[in-house]
Amino acid sequence: MKRLAVWGIVLALSVGTLGGCFGRFALVRKIYQVNSQVNDKYVRSLVTWAFIIIPVYQVSGLVDFLVFNTIEFWKGSNPIAEGEKTLQYAEGDRRFIIHARKDGELLSYTIDRYEGDRYVDSVTVSGDLRTGDSRAIHREFGRTTEYAATPGENGLQPEPQGAGLELLARYR
C-alpha cells in the first residue's frame, strides 16, 4: 500500500511538472533550421540522414522535452538561446554530451559520442546569424572533416559541392 502511494505521488508530480510542457522545442528547431537552409535537395537529404544516424534529432528532442520545455513552462523563457549549456544523454552503454553555445550572433552545438568510456566521435554544427554561413565539423580519432555552406542566389550552397556524401557513406 505504501508503495502504491509513493507511485501515486510520483505520477501526480510528473503530470503537474510535464503536463504543459509542449513548449517551442527551440533546440530541435535550430537544428532543423540548419538542415532546412541547405538548398540542394540531395545534400539536404544526406544531412537529414546523418542527423538521424548520429541521433541528433532524437537526442535534441528528448533534451528539449525533458529539460528546456519544462524550464520554459515554469520560467516563461527557453534557456537554450541564453549563453552556454552542457547536457548529457545516455542510452544503454552509449552516451552523448551536448554542448550548446550562443556567442553574439554565432550559434554552435557540439555533440560528443561515447560507447562506454571510449570516445567515438563528435559533430559540431555552427551558424552565423548575421551572414547565414553554416559550418559542420566531424571529428573522429584524429581525422577531421569539415563542411561549409554559404548563402547564395538560391539559398545555402554547400562548399565544396557534394560535401555530405563522404559522411553518409561512412555510416552505411
Buried (B, 14 or more C-beta within 10 A) or exposed (E): EEEEEEEEEEEEEEEEEBEEBEBBBBBBBBBBEBBBBBBBEEBBBBBBBBBEEBBBBBBBBBBBBBBBBBBBBEEEEBBBBEEEBEBEBEEEEEBBBBBBBBEEEBBBBBBBBBEEEEEBBBBBBBBBEEEBBBBBBBBBEEEEBEBBBBBEEEBBBBBEEEBBEEBBEEEE
